[in-house]
Amino acid sequence: PLARRVLLSALLVLATPAVTLLLGIFLQRELVEAPVAAAEGWQLFLAAVAEGLLQHHLYGSLLFPFLALCAYPCWLLLWNVLFWK
């Protein structure tokens, strides 16, 4: 059914790693009682991504390459498998 497919598509988009990080930033700011506007939340999201890149280059952290080269492509493959016609 089309309605179910649209609902599942919306849930999959909301569960992507990038959206999860962005929502986590908004939730963390809400929990410390310092709500953030959308533009400031976007800046915090970009700062978190930049911090991941910096830690990879300075300290050899493998989290960012793992997410970029393994987790996110696997997520995209899952998306294609679920909605292949």
FIVOLO-464492 format. One record per atom (N, C-alpha, C, O): y negated, z negated, x negated; residue in three letters. Coordinates in Angstrom, 1 decimal, padded with zeros to 4 digits. Each point is the difference from the previous one (the first is absolute). Last residue first. Example, Ala and Ser with C-alpha at 12.3 -4.5 7.8 and 13.67 -1.06 7.14 Angstrom:
       c2       c3       c1   resn
    002.2   -007.1   -012.8    ser
   -001.1    000.0   -000.9    ser
   -001.1   -000.8    000.8    ser
   -001.1   -000.1   -000.5    ser
    006.8    000.2    000.2    ala
   -001.2    000.0    000.9    ala
   -001.2    000.0   -000.9    ala
    000.0   -000.7   -001.0    ala
***
This chain:
       c2       c3       c1   resn
    001.6    007.0   -011.9    lys
    000.5    000.7    001.2    lys
    001.0    001.0   -000.3    lys
    000.4    000.7    000.8    lys
   -002.3   -005.7   -003.0    trp
    000.4    001.4   -000.3    trp
    000.5    000.7    001.3    trp
    000.8   -000.6    000.8    trp
   -002.4   -004.1   -001.9    phe
   -000.7    000.9    000.9    phe
    000.3    001.5   -000.2    phe
   -000.8    000.8    000.3    phe
    002.8   -004.5   -002.9    leu
   -000.1   -000.5    001.4    leu
   -000.6    001.0    000.9    leu
    000.4    000.0    001.2    leu
   -000.2    001.0   -005.8    val
    001.3   -000.1    000.5    val
    000.0   -000.4    001.5    val
    000.7    000.5    000.8    val
   -004.8   -000.5   -003.3    asn
    000.5    001.4    000.3    asn
    001.4    000.0    000.6    asn
    000.3    000.7    000.9    asn
   -002.2   -004.9   -002.3    trp
   -000.8    000.6    001.1    trp
    000.5    001.4    000.4    trp
    000.2    000.3    001.2    trp
    001.7   -002.4   -004.9    leu
    000.5   -000.6    001.2    leu
   -000.8    000.5    001.2    leu
    000.6    000.3    001.0    leu
   -002.0    001.1   -005.2    leu
    001.3    000.6    000.3    leu
    000.5   -000.6    001.3    leu
    000.6    000.7    000.8    leu
   -004.5   -002.5   -002.5    leu
   -000.3    001.3    000.5    leu
    001.3    000.7    000.4    leu
    000.1    000.7    001.0    leu
    000.3   -004.9   -003.1    trp
   -000.6   -000.1    001.3    trp
   -000.2    001.3    000.6    trp
    000.2    000.2    001.2    trp
    001.1   -000.2   -005.6    cys
    001.1   -000.4    000.9    cys
   -000.4   -000.2    001.4    cys
    000.6    000.4    001.0    cys
   -003.9    000.3   -004.3    pro
    000.7    001.3    000.3    pro
    001.2   -000.3    000.9    pro
    000.4    000.8    000.8    pro
   -002.9   -004.6   -002.1    tyr
   -000.7    000.8    000.9    tyr
    000.7    001.4    000.2    tyr
    000.1    000.4    001.2    tyr
    001.9   -003.6   -004.2    ala
   -000.1   -000.5    001.3    ala
   -000.7    000.9    001.0    ala
    000.5    000.3    001.1    ala
    000.0    001.0   -005.8    cys
    001.2   -000.3    000.6    cys
   -000.2   -000.3    001.5    cys
    000.6    000.6    000.9    cys
   -004.1    000.5   -004.1    leu
    001.0    000.9   -000.3    leu
    001.3   -000.2    000.8    leu
    000.8    000.9    000.0    leu
   -004.8   -003.7    000.4    ala
   -000.5    001.4    000.1    ala
    001.2    001.0   -000.2    ala
   -000.1    001.0    000.6    ala
    000.9   -005.8   -000.9    leu
   -000.5    000.4    001.4    leu
   -000.4    001.4    000.1    leu
    000.4    000.7    001.0    leu
    001.0   -002.2   -005.2    phe
    001.1   -000.1    000.9    phe
   -000.4    000.4    001.4    phe
    000.7    000.7    000.7    phe
   -004.0   -001.0   -004.1    pro
    000.8    001.2   -000.1    pro
    001.2    000.0    001.0    pro
    000.4    001.0    000.5    pro
   -003.1   -004.9   -000.5    phe
   -000.7    001.1    000.4    phe
    000.8    001.3   -000.1    phe
    000.1    000.8    000.9    phe
    001.7   -004.9   -002.6    leu
   -000.1    000.0    001.4    leu
   -000.7    001.3    000.5    leu
    000.5    000.6    001.0    leu
    000.4   -002.3   -005.6    leu
    000.7    001.2    000.5    leu
   -000.1    000.1    001.5    leu
    000.7    000.8    000.6    leu
   -003.7   -002.8   -005.0    ser
    000.6   -000.3    001.3    ser
    000.6    001.2    000.6    ser
   -000.6    001.1    000.0    ser
   -001.9   -001.8   -004.4    gly
    001.3    000.6    000.2    gly
    000.7   -000.4    001.3    gly
    001.2    000.1    000.0    gly
   -005.7   -001.2   -001.7    tyr
    001.0   -001.0   -000.2    tyr
    001.4    000.6    000.1    tyr
    001.0   -000.7   -000.2    tyr
   -005.2    003.3    000.5    leu
   -000.3   -001.1   -000.9    leu
    001.3   -000.8   -000.4    leu
    000.2   -000.3   -001.1    leu
   -000.1    004.0    004.4    his
   -000.4    000.5   -001.3    his
   -000.2   -001.1   -001.1    his
    000.3    000.2   -001.1    his
    000.9   -001.4    005.6    his
    001.1    000.9   -000.5    his
   -000.4    000.4   -001.5    his
    000.8    000.0   -000.9    his
   -003.9   -002.4    003.4    gln
    001.1   -000.9   -000.5    gln
    001.1    000.8   -000.6    gln
    000.6   -000.4   -000.9    gln
   -004.1    002.8    003.0    leu
   -000.5   -000.7   -001.2    leu
    001.1   -000.9   -000.6    leu
    000.2    000.0   -001.2    leu
    000.6    002.1    005.3    leu
   -000.1    001.0   -001.1    leu
   -000.4   -000.7   -001.3    leu
    000.6    000.3   -001.0    leu
   -000.7   -002.9    004.9    gly
    001.4    000.3   -000.3    gly
    000.1    001.0   -001.2    gly
    000.8   -000.1   -000.9    gly
   -005.1   -001.0    002.6    glu
    000.6   -001.1   -000.8    glu
    001.4    000.3   -000.3    glu
    000.5   -000.4   -001.1    glu
   -002.6    003.4    003.9    ala
   -000.5    000.2   -001.4    ala
    000.5   -001.2   -000.9    ala
    000.3    000.3   -001.1    ala
    000.7   -000.5    005.7    val
    000.7    001.2   -000.6    val
   -000.4    000.1   -001.4    val
    000.8    000.3   -000.9    val
   -003.1   -003.5    003.3    ala
    001.4   -000.4   -000.2    ala
    000.8    001.1   -000.6    ala
    000.8   -000.3   -000.9    ala
   -005.2    001.3    002.1    ala
    000.0   -000.9   -001.1    ala
    001.4   -000.5   -000.3    ala
    000.4   -000.2   -001.2    ala
   -001.1    002.8    005.0    leu
   -000.1    000.8   -001.2    leu
    000.0   -000.9   -001.2    leu
    000.5    000.4   -001.1    leu
   -000.5   -002.6    005.1    phe
    001.2    000.7   -000.1    phe
    000.0    000.9   -001.2    phe
    001.0    000.0   -000.8    phe
   -004.9   -002.3    002.0    leu
    001.0   -000.9   -000.6    leu
    001.3    000.6   -000.2    leu
    000.8   -000.3   -000.9    leu
   -004.2    002.8    003.0    gln
   -000.3   -000.2   -001.4    gln
    001.0   -001.0   -000.7    gln
    000.4    000.2   -001.1    gln
    000.0    000.6    005.7    trp
    000.4    001.2   -000.7    trp
   -000.3   -000.2   -001.5    trp
    000.8    000.4   -000.8    trp
   -002.3   -003.7    003.7    gly
    001.4   -000.1   -000.1    gly
    000.6    001.2   -000.8    gly
    000.9   -000.1   -000.8    gly
   -005.5    000.0    001.8    glu
    000.3   -001.0   -001.0    glu
    001.5   -000.1   -000.2    glu
    000.5   -000.2   -001.1    glu
   -002.0    002.9    004.6    ala
   -000.4    000.6   -001.3    ala
    000.3   -000.9   -001.2    ala
    000.5    000.4   -001.0    ala
    000.3   -002.0    005.5    ala
    000.9    001.1   -000.4    ala
   -000.3    000.6   -001.3    ala
    000.9    000.3   -000.8    ala
   -002.3   -005.4    001.5    ala
   -000.2    001.3    000.8    ala
    000.9    001.0   -000.5    ala
    000.7   -000.1   -001.1    ala
    000.4   -005.2    001.0    val
   -000.5    001.0   -000.8    val
   -000.2    001.3    000.9    val
    000.7    000.2    000.9    val
   -000.2   -006.1   -000.6    pro
    000.4    001.3    000.5    pro
   -000.8    001.1   -000.8    pro
   -001.1   -000.2   -000.5    pro
    002.5   -004.7   -000.5    ala
   -001.1    000.8   -000.5    ala
    000.3    001.4    000.5    ala
    000.3    000.9   -000.9    ala
    002.7   -004.9    001.2    glu
   -001.2   -000.1    000.9    glu
   -001.2    000.7   -000.6    glu
   -001.1   -000.5    000.1    glu
    005.8    000.4   -001.6    val
   -001.0   -000.9   -000.7    val
   -001.3   -000.1    000.7    val
   -001.0   -000.4   -000.6    val
    004.4    003.1    002.5    leu
    000.5   -001.3   -000.1    leu
   -000.8   -001.0   -000.8    leu
    000.0   -001.2    000.2    leu
   -001.2    005.9    000.3    glu
   -000.1   -000.7    001.3    glu
    000.5   -001.5   -000.1    glu
   -000.6   -000.9    000.6    glu
    001.1    003.8   -004.3    arg
   -001.4   -000.3    000.2    arg
   -000.3   -000.8    001.3    arg
   -000.8   -000.9    000.1    arg
    005.2    002.5   -001.0    gln
   -000.4   -001.0   -000.9    gln
   -001.4   -000.4    000.1    gln
   -000.3   -001.2   -000.1    gln
    001.8    004.8    002.7    leu
    000.5   -001.3    000.5    leu
   -000.3   -001.1   -001.0    leu
   -000.3   -001.1    000.5    leu
   -001.0    005.5   -001.6    phe
   -000.8   -000.5    001.1    phe
    000.5   -001.3    000.5    phe
   -000.8   -000.9    000.4    phe
    003.2    002.9   -003.8    ile
   -001.3   -000.4   -000.5    ile
   -000.8   -000.5    001.1    ile
   -000.7   -001.1   -000.1    ile
    004.8    002.9    001.2    gly
    000.2   -001.3   -000.7    gly
   -001.3   -000.5   -000.6    gly
   -000.3   -001.2    000.1    gly
    000.5    005.5    001.9    leu
    000.1   -001.0    001.0    leu
    000.1   -001.4   -000.6    leu
   -000.5   -001.0    000.5    leu
    000.6    004.6   -003.5    leu
   -001.3   -000.1    000.7    leu
    000.0   -001.1    001.0    leu
   -001.0   -000.7    000.1    leu
    005.1    001.7   -002.1    leu
   -000.9   -000.6   -001.0    leu
   -001.4   -000.2    000.7    leu
   -000.6   -001.1   -000.2    leu
    003.7    003.5    002.7    thr
    000.5   -001.4   -000.2    thr
   -001.0   -000.8   -000.9    thr
   -000.3   -001.1    000.3    thr
   -000.2    005.7    000.1    val
   -000.5   -000.6    001.2    val
    000.3   -001.5   -000.1    val
   -000.7   -000.9    000.5    val
    002.5    003.5   -003.9    ala
   -001.5    000.0   -000.1    ala
   -000.6   -000.8    001.2    ala
   -000.9   -000.8   -000.2    ala
    005.7    001.6    000.0    pro
   -000.5   -000.9   -001.0    pro
   -001.5   -000.2    000.0    pro
   -000.5   -001.1   -000.2    pro
    002.7    002.5    004.8    thr
    000.0    000.6   -001.3    thr
   -000.5   -001.0   -001.0    thr
   -000.8   -000.9    000.4    thr
    001.2    000.4    004.5    ala
    000.9   -000.7   -000.9    ala
    000.0    000.6   -001.4    ala
    000.8   -000.4   -000.8    ala
   -003.2    002.2    004.6    leu
   -000.5   -001.3   -000.2    leu
    000.8   -000.8   -001.0    leu
   -000.5   -001.0   -000.5    leu
    002.0    005.3    001.8    val
   -001.3    000.1   -000.7    val
   -000.6   -001.4   -000.3    val
   -000.5   -000.2   -001.1    val
    004.4    000.4    003.7    leu
    000.3    000.4   -001.3    leu
   -001.3    000.1   -000.9    leu
    000.0   -000.3   -001.1    leu
   -000.3   -000.6    005.7    leu
    000.5   -001.2   -000.7    leu
    000.3    000.4   -001.4    leu
   -000.2   -000.8   -000.9    leu
   -001.2    004.3    003.7    ala
   -001.1   -001.0   -000.2    ala
    000.5   -001.2   -000.8    ala
   -000.7   -000.5   -000.9    ala
    003.9    003.6    002.3    ser
   -000.8    000.6   -001.0    ser
   -001.2   -000.9   -000.4    ser
   -000.3   -000.2   -001.1    ser
    003.2   -001.1    004.7    leu
    000.6   -000.1   -001.3    leu
   -000.8    000.6   -001.2    leu
   -000.1   -000.6   -001.0    leu
   -001.5    001.2    005.4    leu
    000.0   -001.4   -000.3    leu
    000.6   -000.3   -001.4    leu
   -000.5   -000.7   -000.8    leu
    000.8    005.1    002.6    val
   -001.4   -000.3   -000.4    val
   -000.1   -001.5   -000.4    val
   -000.7   -000.3   -001.0    val
    004.8    001.7    002.7    arg
   -000.2    000.6   -001.3    arg
   -001.4   -000.3   -000.5    arg
   -000.2   -000.3   -001.2    arg
    001.4   -001.0    005.5    arg
    000.7   -000.9   -001.0    arg
   -000.3    000.6   -001.4    arg
   -000.2   -000.8   -000.9    arg
   -001.4    003.3    004.5    ala
   -000.7   -001.3   -000.1    ala
    000.6   -000.9   -001.0    ala
   -000.7   -000.6   -000.8    ala
    002.8    004.8    001.8    leu
   -001.2    000.1   -000.7    leu
   -000.8   -001.3   -000.2    leu
   -000.5   -000.2   -001.1    leu
    006.0    000.7    001.6    pro
   -001.2    000.0    000.8    pro
   -001.3    000.0   -000.9    pro
    000.0   -000.6   -001.0    pro
***
